[in-house]
């Protein structure tokens, strides 16, 4: 199960960090927070988890391509 950590700073900025959410879905969470907080994303740092689903899909396609 994924988690979303949100920190609010005195200057009004918001920091969000996702944990256990693999692939591009974490960016979807950022969009939801952006709408809820009526805010704008200025920076997005991708973690190792961001790339895990894409690698898995690439590996599946590679296996399918080499089956026959």
CORBELLIN-V366683 format. One record per residue. N is the residue number from 0. RES is the residue in three letters. OMEGA is omega in degrees with one decimal (* if undefined). NEAR is the number of other ideal C-beta (glycine too) atoms within 8 Angstrom. Layout:
[[N;RES;OMEGA;NEAR] [N;RES;OMEGA;NEAR]]
This chain:
[[0;UNK;-178.2;3] [1;UNK;178.1;9] [2;UNK;175.7;8] [3;UNK;178.2;11] [4;UNK;-178.4;8] [5;UNK;176.5;8] [6;UNK;176.7;7] [7;UNK;-177.3;5] [8;UNK;-178.3;8] [9;UNK;-179.8;3] [10;UNK;178.3;4] [11;UNK;179.8;5] [12;UNK;-177.4;6] [13;UNK;175.3;11] [14;UNK;178.9;7] [15;UNK;177.1;11] [16;UNK;177.8;6] [17;UNK;-179.9;13] [18;UNK;178.6;9] [19;UNK;177.7;8] [20;UNK;-173.1;12] [21;UNK;177.3;9] [22;UNK;-174.3;11] [23;UNK;179.6;8] [24;UNK;-179.5;10] [25;UNK;177.7;13] [26;UNK;175.9;8] [27;UNK;177.3;8] [28;UNK;178.3;13] [29;UNK;178.7;11] [30;UNK;178.2;9] [31;UNK;178.8;8] [32;UNK;179.2;13] [33;UNK;179.5;10] [34;UNK;-178.4;7] [35;UNK;-176.5;6] [36;UNK;-175.0;7] [37;UNK;-175.0;4] [38;UNK;179.1;7] [39;UNK;177.2;4] [40;UNK;178.9;8] [41;UNK;-177.0;3] [42;UNK;178.7;4] [43;UNK;178.3;6] [44;UNK;-178.0;4] [45;UNK;178.4;5] [46;UNK;178.8;7] [47;UNK;-179.0;5] [48;UNK;-180.0;12] [49;UNK;-175.0;10] [50;UNK;-174.2;9] [51;UNK;-179.1;10] [52;UNK;180.0;10] [53;UNK;178.5;9] [54;UNK;179.4;8] [55;UNK;178.9;8] [56;UNK;176.5;8] [57;UNK;179.9;8] [58;UNK;178.1;8] [59;UNK;179.6;8] [60;UNK;178.3;8] [61;UNK;178.8;8] [62;UNK;178.8;8] [63;UNK;-179.2;7] [64;UNK;-176.0;6] [65;UNK;-177.4;6] [66;UNK;-177.6;5] [67;UNK;*;2]]
